[in-house]
Amino acid sequence: MWGLTGPEFLVLYWIAFAVVLGVTVAALLWVREAPVKTPMQLDVYGVALLAGGADRVAHTALAGLASRGRCTSAGPGA
């Protein structure tokens, strides 16, 4: 089909194998040397934002203020 003899095919096969192996080893070494980022530390407001959005952040802030006695509630719906 391609007009290659057995030995010619084997030479091309081994060259292709060596190229793929070289690229694989280079990629593994590159990934291994990549710096590892430390995970971001979230405060209570960041967790509230991820858990429920802006409304949850507002509720968290109000709960924090209420637990420290900085604000009070007149009651439900007041």
VENNORWO-V349029 format. One record per pair of residues at least 12 apart in sequence whose ideal C-beta (glycine too) atoms are under 6 Angstrom apart, sorted by the first residue. I is the first residue (numbers start at 1). GAP is how many residues later the second one is. Records with the same first field share a line. If there is no record, write none. Layout:
I = GAP / GAP
//
This chain:
44 = 16
45 = 12
48 = 12
//
